[in-house]
Amino acid sequence: MKINNILLLTVESDEINTSGTPLEIDSARGNYPPLGLIYIASELLKNGYNVKILDLASFGRSKNKLTSFIRNFNPEIIGFQLYSTSIRNAIKLAELIKTEFPSITVIAGGPHLDAYPSETISLPCFDIGILGEGSKRLVNVLKIIESEKTLSKSDGVVYKLNGKVIVNKSIHKSTCFNKMPFPARQTLVDKNYSSIFENKFTSIVASRGCHYSCTFCSEIGTFRLRTPENVIKEIEHYVKVDKINNFYFLDSTFPVNNLKWIKRFCNEIIKNKLKIMWSVRTRPDHINEKSISLMKKAGCNRLQLGIESANHKSLEFLNKRMDLRSAEKGINIAKKHGLTVLSYFIIGFPDEKRNDVLNTIRYARKIKTDYAHFSLLTPIPNTKLYDYVKKNKLMQEDYWLDYMTYKTDELAPVCSKYLGKKELTKLLGHAYKNFYINPNFIFRRGIDILREEKPFIVLIKYFSGLRSLLRIRD
């Protein structure tokens, strides 16, 4: 079997809002390129395959439009990136594809497959599963399909044999991050991505994995860091070819505390006279004067910081290994050097009561963060949090497996022993209104808007966000 064309799909979330973030806020945040699929596409291109990526969040929900696209592109392989929050939509589309195009091989990958490999591939709409980081593994599977050999010796592959699902679980993560081809953004059918902060930007990573082991996060594993020079080459490519000057680093924890790396990275940007703006996600206790000063000079304009809670017992539950004094110190350093700060907070911990939640909401206003994002603590598969809520019977036996198989239609479970989903959702709406609809924030934001290069465009975005907030019921 000769494989020429491969279509990669990412599906928008089902009609459940697992983070609890009010839909009015969620819809205003914008959308981000599916970076994992773009990396996979680059490896496929390198090996001679013709690839396209359809992000259905931007492409739209029309089944006729999708089937027409598939018919015109004529792929032999369609790959799905599976998340638990979008699994039902993915299954429906995979079933449609199998009905309309029965000769196409449907391959699945992503976090949901990693959590439920056998259960997912047992569904008739999926033929093969790729576990873990899939770029090189997918290429190997395609070559085996083309040679019509067996998948029995393929590492990290799930497949069907004589009516049974076989799981080859041995997974070895790639450690040669610098040798991976740059993400093939040209394979995106729709390249127009924007966020509440930027009109035109792209996402990028300097690292994979994480040194920490927070209970709610599945991004735990070997930390791998690209060289600064390798990251700069990728940035230069997008500046010259795609005319993109805004970059958002999606690293779980950008290495702000690695001063040697930061010096090399920032000095390369300055030396090469790259007129770019970039933002990162990191820990507030990693922030230091030397790194932030250099980052600001090199174009960094925003830090997105995971503070999570104002309650010590909740931070301990998360295994965050951070105290609030060091977090506040980090924010003060960032503000001193003129960086915008967006802080993330979570409510609904197992032992939190209403006053604990209100304490976090008040704390968000007390510190000097420019923006705040609030969400509910939501258990997802393959995390210590998920094991905890199952063990302590805070949810039914295995919610996401039951959700996939339609054994439950309940919304994603909360983790609190004292507060129900309805009350927590109201508190979440109250958190957003309390932070954003107050004179101090409106005054500060008004001053910031006047300093913007294009204040009118920013003002339109601001009022759009304000309208969204006013529609929230608390």
C-alpha positions as CSV (number, residue, x, y, z in Angstrom):
1,M,0.0,0.0,0.0
2,K,1.4,3.3,-1.1
3,I,0.8,6.3,1.3
4,N,0.9,9.8,-0.3
5,N,-1.5,12.1,1.6
6,I,-2.0,12.3,5.4
7,L,-4.6,14.5,7.1
8,L,-4.2,15.3,10.8
9,L,-7.2,16.5,12.7
10,T,-7.7,18.2,16.0
11,V,-11.2,18.5,17.3
12,E,-12.9,21.2,19.4
13,S,-14.0,20.4,22.9
14,D,-17.4,18.7,23.6
15,E,-20.2,20.8,25.0
16,I,-18.7,20.6,28.4
17,N,-16.6,23.3,30.0
18,T,-14.3,21.3,32.2
19,S,-12.3,24.2,33.6
20,G,-15.5,25.8,34.7
21,T,-14.4,29.0,33.0
22,P,-17.5,30.9,32.0
23,L,-18.2,30.4,28.4
24,E,-18.3,34.2,27.9
25,I,-14.7,34.3,28.9
26,D,-13.6,31.1,27.2
27,S,-14.9,32.3,23.8
28,A,-13.1,35.6,24.2
29,R,-9.6,34.0,24.8
30,G,-8.9,33.2,21.2
31,N,-7.3,30.0,19.9
32,Y,-3.8,28.6,19.6
33,P,-2.1,26.6,16.9
34,P,-2.0,22.8,17.6
35,L,1.8,22.7,18.1
36,G,2.0,18.9,18.8
37,L,0.4,18.1,15.4
38,I,2.6,20.7,13.6
39,Y,5.7,18.9,15.0
40,I,4.3,15.6,13.7
41,A,3.6,17.1,10.3
42,S,7.2,18.3,10.1
43,E,8.5,14.8,10.6
44,L,6.1,13.4,8.0
45,L,7.2,16.0,5.5
46,K,10.8,15.2,6.1
47,N,10.0,11.6,5.2
48,G,8.3,12.5,1.9
49,Y,4.6,12.5,2.8
50,N,2.2,15.2,1.8
51,V,0.5,16.5,5.0
52,K,-2.3,18.9,5.9
53,I,-3.6,19.8,9.3
54,L,-7.3,20.7,10.0
55,D,-8.0,22.5,13.2
56,L,-11.8,22.0,13.4
57,A,-12.1,24.8,16.0
58,S,-11.3,27.3,13.2
59,F,-12.4,25.2,10.2
60,G,-16.0,24.8,11.5
61,R,-18.4,22.0,12.3
62,S,-20.0,21.5,8.9
63,K,-19.9,17.8,8.0
64,N,-20.4,18.5,4.3
65,K,-17.5,20.9,4.3
66,L,-15.3,18.3,6.0
67,T,-16.2,15.4,3.8
68,S,-15.8,17.6,0.7
69,F,-12.3,18.6,2.0
70,I,-11.4,14.9,2.6
71,R,-12.7,13.9,-0.9
72,N,-10.6,16.6,-2.6
73,F,-7.4,15.9,-0.6
74,N,-7.9,12.1,-0.9
75,P,-5.8,11.0,2.1
76,E,-4.9,7.4,2.7
77,I,-4.4,8.1,6.5
78,I,-6.3,10.4,8.9
79,G,-4.8,11.0,12.3
80,F,-6.8,12.3,15.3
81,Q,-5.3,14.1,18.3
82,L,-7.5,12.8,21.2
83,Y,-8.2,14.7,24.4
84,S,-10.6,13.5,27.0
85,T,-12.5,16.8,26.8
86,S,-13.2,16.4,23.1
87,I,-13.4,12.6,22.8
88,R,-17.1,12.4,21.9
89,N,-16.7,14.9,19.1
90,A,-13.6,13.0,17.9
91,I,-15.5,9.6,17.9
92,K,-18.4,11.1,16.0
93,L,-16.1,12.4,13.3
94,A,-14.1,9.2,13.1
95,E,-17.4,7.3,12.7
96,L,-18.4,9.7,9.9
97,I,-15.1,9.2,8.1
98,K,-15.3,5.4,8.4
99,T,-18.8,5.5,6.9
100,E,-18.0,7.9,4.1
101,F,-14.4,6.7,3.4
102,P,-14.1,3.1,4.6
103,S,-10.7,2.5,2.9
104,I,-9.0,5.3,4.9
105,T,-6.9,4.1,7.9
106,V,-7.8,6.1,11.0
107,I,-4.9,6.5,13.5
108,A,-5.3,8.0,17.0
109,G,-2.9,9.6,19.4
110,G,-2.9,12.1,22.3
111,P,-3.4,12.2,26.1
112,H,-6.8,10.4,26.0
113,L,-5.3,7.5,24.1
114,D,-2.4,7.3,26.5
115,A,-4.9,7.0,29.4
116,Y,-7.2,4.5,27.7
117,P,-5.3,2.7,24.9
118,S,-7.2,-0.6,24.7
119,E,-10.7,1.0,25.3
120,T,-10.2,3.6,22.6
121,I,-8.8,1.4,19.9
122,S,-11.5,-1.2,20.6
123,L,-13.9,1.3,19.0
124,P,-14.6,0.4,15.3
125,C,-13.8,3.9,14.1
126,F,-10.1,3.7,15.1
127,D,-7.6,1.3,13.5
128,I,-4.3,2.1,15.2
129,G,-3.1,4.1,18.2
130,I,0.2,5.8,18.7
131,L,1.3,6.2,22.4
132,G,3.4,9.1,23.8
133,E,5.3,11.5,21.6
134,G,4.3,10.4,18.1
135,S,6.3,12.0,15.4
136,K,9.0,9.3,14.7
137,R,6.7,6.5,15.9
138,L,4.0,7.4,13.4
139,V,6.6,7.5,10.6
140,N,7.7,3.9,11.6
141,V,4.0,2.7,11.6
142,L,3.4,4.2,8.1
143,K,6.5,2.4,6.7
144,I,5.2,-0.8,8.2
145,I,1.7,-0.3,6.7
146,E,3.3,0.4,3.3
147,S,5.4,-2.7,3.5
148,E,2.4,-4.7,4.7
149,K,4.3,-6.2,7.7
150,T,3.0,-6.8,11.2
151,L,3.0,-4.1,13.9
152,S,3.9,-6.7,16.6
153,K,7.4,-5.3,17.2
154,S,6.5,-1.6,17.0
155,D,7.2,0.3,20.2
156,G,4.3,2.2,21.7
157,V,1.7,1.1,19.2
158,V,-1.9,-0.1,19.8
159,Y,-3.5,-2.2,17.1
160,K,-6.1,-4.9,16.3
161,L,-5.3,-8.5,15.6
162,N,-7.9,-11.2,15.0
163,G,-10.5,-9.2,16.9
164,K,-8.3,-8.4,19.9
165,V,-6.6,-5.1,20.8
166,I,-2.8,-5.4,21.3
167,V,-1.0,-2.8,23.3
168,N,2.8,-2.5,22.9
169,K,3.4,-0.2,25.8
170,S,7.1,0.3,25.8
171,I,7.5,4.0,25.4
172,H,10.8,5.8,25.0
173,K,10.7,9.6,24.7
174,S,12.9,11.3,22.2
175,T,15.8,13.1,23.9
176,C,17.2,14.7,20.7
177,F,15.0,17.8,20.9
178,N,17.5,19.9,18.9
179,K,17.5,17.5,16.0
180,M,13.8,17.6,15.4
181,P,12.7,19.6,12.3
182,F,11.0,22.9,13.0
183,P,7.2,22.8,13.2
184,A,5.7,22.8,9.7
185,R,3.2,25.6,10.1
186,Q,2.7,25.7,6.3
187,T,0.6,22.5,6.7
188,L,-2.1,24.3,8.6
189,V,-5.2,24.8,6.4
190,D,-6.1,27.8,8.5
191,K,-3.2,29.9,9.7
192,N,-5.2,32.7,11.3
193,Y,-4.7,32.4,15.1
194,S,-5.2,35.2,17.6
195,S,-5.6,35.6,21.3
196,I,-7.0,38.2,23.6
197,F,-3.5,39.7,23.7
198,E,-2.2,39.4,20.1
199,N,-3.9,39.7,16.7
200,K,-1.2,37.6,14.9
201,F,1.1,35.3,16.7
202,T,2.4,31.7,16.9
203,S,3.2,29.3,19.7
204,I,6.7,27.8,20.2
205,V,8.5,25.7,22.8
206,A,12.0,25.8,24.2
207,S,11.5,22.7,26.3
208,R,9.4,19.6,26.9
209,G,8.6,17.9,30.2
210,C,8.8,19.4,33.7
211,H,11.0,19.2,36.8
212,Y,8.0,19.3,39.1
213,S,5.2,16.8,39.8
214,C,2.0,18.9,40.6
215,T,-0.9,16.6,41.3
216,F,-3.2,18.1,38.7
217,C,-0.8,18.0,35.8
218,S,0.0,15.2,33.4
219,E,3.1,17.0,32.0
220,I,5.5,15.0,34.2
221,G,8.6,13.4,32.9
222,T,12.1,14.0,31.6
223,F,12.9,17.7,31.2
224,R,14.5,18.4,27.8
225,L,15.7,21.8,26.8
226,R,16.6,23.0,23.4
227,T,19.8,25.1,22.9
228,P,19.1,28.8,22.7
229,E,20.7,28.9,19.2
230,N,18.2,26.3,18.0
231,V,15.2,28.3,19.3
232,I,16.6,31.5,17.7
233,K,16.9,29.8,14.3
234,E,13.2,28.8,14.5
235,I,12.2,32.3,15.5
236,E,14.3,33.9,12.6
237,H,12.5,31.5,10.2
238,Y,9.0,32.7,11.1
239,V,10.1,36.4,11.2
240,K,11.5,36.2,7.7
241,V,9.1,33.7,6.0
242,D,5.8,34.2,7.8
243,K,6.3,37.8,9.0
244,I,5.4,36.8,12.5
245,N,6.8,39.0,15.3
246,N,4.8,37.7,18.3
247,F,5.7,34.4,20.0
248,Y,4.0,32.6,22.9
249,F,6.2,30.0,24.6
250,L,4.0,27.1,25.6
251,D,6.6,25.4,27.9
252,S,5.1,24.1,31.1
253,T,7.9,26.0,32.9
254,F,10.0,28.3,30.8
255,P,13.6,28.2,32.2
256,V,13.7,31.7,33.7
257,N,15.9,30.4,36.6
258,N,18.5,29.0,34.2
259,L,20.5,32.2,33.9
260,K,23.2,30.7,31.6
261,W,20.5,29.7,29.1
262,I,18.6,33.0,29.4
263,K,21.8,35.0,28.8
264,R,22.6,33.1,25.6
265,F,19.0,33.2,24.4
266,C,18.5,36.9,25.0
267,N,21.9,38.0,23.8
268,E,21.3,36.2,20.5
269,I,18.0,38.1,20.0
270,I,19.7,41.4,20.8
271,K,22.8,40.6,18.6
272,N,20.7,39.5,15.7
273,K,18.4,42.7,16.0
274,L,15.2,40.6,16.1
275,K,12.3,43.0,16.6
276,I,10.0,40.6,18.3
277,M,7.7,40.4,21.3
278,W,7.4,37.2,23.3
279,S,5.7,35.8,26.4
280,V,6.3,32.8,28.6
281,R,4.6,30.5,31.1
282,T,6.7,29.9,34.2
283,R,6.8,29.7,38.0
284,P,6.7,33.0,40.0
285,D,9.4,31.6,42.4
286,H,11.8,31.2,39.4
287,I,11.8,34.9,38.7
288,N,15.0,36.8,39.4
289,E,16.3,40.3,38.6
290,K,19.1,39.3,36.2
291,S,16.9,37.0,34.0
292,I,14.0,39.4,33.9
293,S,16.1,42.4,33.0
294,L,17.7,40.6,30.1
295,M,14.3,39.1,28.9
296,K,12.8,42.6,28.9
297,K,15.7,44.0,26.8
298,A,15.2,41.1,24.3
299,G,11.5,41.8,23.8
300,C,9.7,39.7,26.5
301,N,6.5,41.6,27.3
302,R,4.4,39.2,29.4
303,L,4.7,36.5,32.1
304,Q,2.0,33.9,32.7
305,L,2.4,32.6,36.2
306,G,0.8,29.6,38.0
307,I,0.1,30.8,41.5
308,E,-3.0,28.5,41.9
309,S,-4.2,29.4,45.4
310,A,-3.8,31.7,48.3
311,N,-4.3,28.8,50.8
312,H,-1.3,27.0,52.0
313,K,-3.1,23.7,52.5
314,S,-4.2,23.8,48.8
315,L,-0.7,24.5,47.6
316,E,0.5,21.6,49.6
317,F,-2.2,19.4,48.1
318,L,-1.0,20.3,44.6
319,N,2.6,19.5,45.6
320,K,3.4,22.9,44.3
321,R,6.6,23.4,46.4
322,M,6.2,27.1,46.4
323,D,5.3,29.7,49.1
324,L,3.3,32.9,48.4
325,R,6.1,35.3,49.6
326,S,8.4,34.1,46.8
327,A,5.5,34.3,44.3
328,E,4.8,37.9,45.3
329,K,8.5,38.7,45.2
330,G,8.6,37.3,41.6
331,I,5.6,39.4,40.5
332,N,7.1,42.6,42.0
333,I,10.4,42.0,40.0
334,A,8.4,41.5,36.8
335,K,6.4,44.6,37.4
336,K,9.5,46.6,38.3
337,H,10.9,45.8,34.8
338,G,7.7,46.7,33.0
339,L,6.4,43.2,32.2
340,T,2.7,42.4,32.1
341,V,1.7,39.6,34.5
342,L,-1.2,37.2,34.0
343,S,-1.7,34.9,37.1
344,Y,-3.5,31.6,37.1
345,F,-5.7,30.6,40.1
346,I,-7.7,27.4,40.8
347,I,-10.6,27.0,43.2
348,G,-12.5,23.9,44.4
349,F,-9.8,21.9,46.2
350,P,-11.0,18.9,48.2
351,D,-10.7,20.6,51.6
352,E,-11.6,24.1,50.6
353,K,-14.7,25.7,52.0
354,R,-16.4,28.9,50.7
355,N,-14.2,31.2,52.8
356,D,-11.1,29.5,51.4
357,V,-12.3,30.2,47.9
358,L,-13.1,33.8,48.7
359,N,-9.6,34.2,50.2
360,T,-8.0,33.2,46.8
361,I,-10.3,35.7,45.0
362,R,-9.4,38.5,47.4
363,Y,-5.7,37.6,47.1
364,A,-5.8,37.9,43.3
365,R,-6.8,41.6,43.7
366,K,-4.3,42.2,46.5
367,I,-1.2,41.3,44.5
368,K,0.1,43.3,41.6
369,T,-0.9,41.0,38.8
370,D,-2.3,42.7,35.7
371,Y,-4.7,39.9,34.8
372,A,-6.1,36.9,36.5
373,H,-7.4,33.6,35.1
374,F,-9.6,31.5,37.4
375,S,-10.7,27.9,36.8
376,L,-12.1,24.9,38.7
377,L,-9.8,22.1,39.9
378,T,-10.7,19.4,37.3
379,P,-9.4,15.8,37.5
380,I,-8.0,14.5,34.2
381,P,-6.7,11.0,33.5
382,N,-3.1,10.0,34.2
383,T,-2.7,12.5,37.1
384,K,-2.2,12.0,40.8
385,L,-5.3,14.2,41.3
386,Y,-7.4,11.7,39.2
387,D,-6.2,8.8,41.4
388,Y,-7.0,10.8,44.5
389,V,-10.6,11.6,43.6
390,K,-11.2,8.0,42.6
391,K,-9.7,6.6,45.8
392,N,-11.7,9.1,48.0
393,K,-14.9,8.5,46.0
394,L,-15.3,12.2,45.0
395,M,-16.4,11.0,41.6
396,Q,-17.8,7.8,40.1
397,E,-15.3,4.9,39.4
398,D,-13.7,6.2,36.2
399,Y,-15.5,9.3,34.9
400,W,-13.6,9.9,31.6
401,L,-13.9,6.3,30.5
402,D,-17.7,6.3,31.3
403,Y,-18.0,9.6,29.5
404,M,-16.3,8.2,26.4
405,T,-18.6,5.2,26.4
406,Y,-21.8,7.2,27.1
407,K,-22.3,5.6,30.5
408,T,-22.7,9.0,32.0
409,D,-23.8,12.4,30.7
410,E,-22.9,14.3,33.8
411,L,-20.5,17.3,33.5
412,A,-16.9,16.8,34.5
413,P,-16.6,16.2,38.3
414,V,-15.4,18.7,40.8
415,C,-13.0,17.7,43.6
416,S,-14.5,19.5,46.6
417,K,-15.8,17.7,49.6
418,Y,-17.9,20.7,50.6
419,L,-18.9,22.7,47.6
420,G,-21.0,21.4,44.6
421,K,-20.5,22.2,40.9
422,K,-23.3,24.8,40.9
423,E,-21.9,26.8,43.8
424,L,-18.3,26.6,42.5
425,T,-19.4,27.8,39.1
426,K,-21.1,30.8,40.8
427,L,-18.0,31.5,42.8
428,L,-16.0,31.4,39.5
429,G,-18.2,34.0,37.9
430,H,-17.9,36.1,41.0
431,A,-14.1,35.8,40.9
432,Y,-14.0,37.2,37.3
433,K,-16.3,40.1,38.1
434,N,-14.6,40.9,41.3
435,F,-11.2,41.1,39.7
436,Y,-12.1,42.9,36.4
437,I,-15.1,45.0,37.1
438,N,-13.6,47.3,39.7
439,P,-12.4,50.9,39.4
440,N,-8.7,50.1,40.0
441,F,-8.4,47.6,37.2
442,I,-10.4,49.8,34.8
443,F,-8.2,52.8,35.5
444,R,-5.0,50.8,35.1
445,R,-6.2,49.2,31.9
446,G,-7.2,52.6,30.5
447,I,-3.7,54.0,31.1
448,D,-2.1,50.8,29.5
449,I,-4.4,51.2,26.4
450,L,-3.2,54.8,25.8
451,R,0.4,53.5,25.7
452,E,-0.4,50.9,23.1
453,E,0.9,51.2,19.5
454,K,-2.7,50.7,18.2
455,P,-4.9,51.9,21.1
456,F,-8.2,51.8,19.1
457,I,-7.8,48.1,18.2
458,V,-6.9,47.3,21.8
459,L,-9.9,49.3,23.1
460,I,-12.3,47.3,20.9
461,K,-10.8,44.1,22.4
462,Y,-11.2,45.5,25.9
463,F,-14.8,46.4,25.5
464,S,-15.5,43.0,23.9
465,G,-14.0,41.4,27.0
466,L,-16.0,43.7,29.3
467,R,-19.3,42.8,27.6
468,S,-18.4,39.1,28.1
469,L,-17.9,39.8,31.8
470,L,-21.1,41.6,32.2
471,R,-23.0,38.6,30.8
472,I,-21.7,36.3,33.6
473,R,-24.2,35.4,36.3
474,D,-22.7,35.1,39.7
